[in-house]
Amino acid sequence: MTPTHFELRAIEKVIERYNCTFAISGVGPVETAHRLTRLIEAERPDVVLMCGLGGLYCKDNEFEPGVFVAETEILADLGRCTMDGLLPLEIEGQGLEQCFDLSMGWTMLTKDDLLSQGFSTARMATVSCVSADRARAQYISGLYRVKVENMEGASAALVCSHYDICLFEIRAISNIAGESDHSTWKIETALNRLSEEVDRFLGFLYT
């Protein structure tokens, strides 16, 4: 699954070569949960691969290109929003799933295997509203110790956990999280990197 059509176009030839079922998740956690649930009910997959672009949390202005496989995903803005920041939402007698350890589901590929094959891994945050300034991005990254921002991963993780399906998520860095000047974003470069890494990952998965 990819959030958008242009991300799908970037990897379309790769996933067709591996004969994968593919779909658009839509942007954001709500559409992702709905569309992924429908896909799982129809296809009953053993593995789901979420692919897309992401923003990099960093303290300076240096852009660090790269592609990362998600170690963990967290619903970063689920809770109570105040002028002082985000507070956990606590409901007596009802647990809220917010953080997902994706590495726990890597039964066929361990984290060490991924690292030994040269894949980079990172903690990621899923937000409903993408960070539009550096202050908000730095707040999220500091609060949850995450490296990559996206809008779909944790939602996919939640759905997959209910169906006991292994989720892999690959994100290519296109911009610094919170950077509002889109002229600095490296979207085409990131899409090319995404295609290359998805190709390498699927080759590893299928061997």
Secondary structure, DSSP 8 states (H G I E B T S, - for coil): -BSSHHHHHHHHHHHHHTT----B--SSHHHHHHHHHHHHHHH--SEEEEEEEEEE--SSS-----EEEEEEEEETT-SEEETTEEE---BTTB----EEEGGGG-SSS-HHHHHHTT-EEEEEEE-SS---SHHHHHHHHHHHT-SEEESSHHHHHHHHHHTT-EEEEEEEEEEETT---GGG--HHHHHHHHHHHHHHHHHHHT-
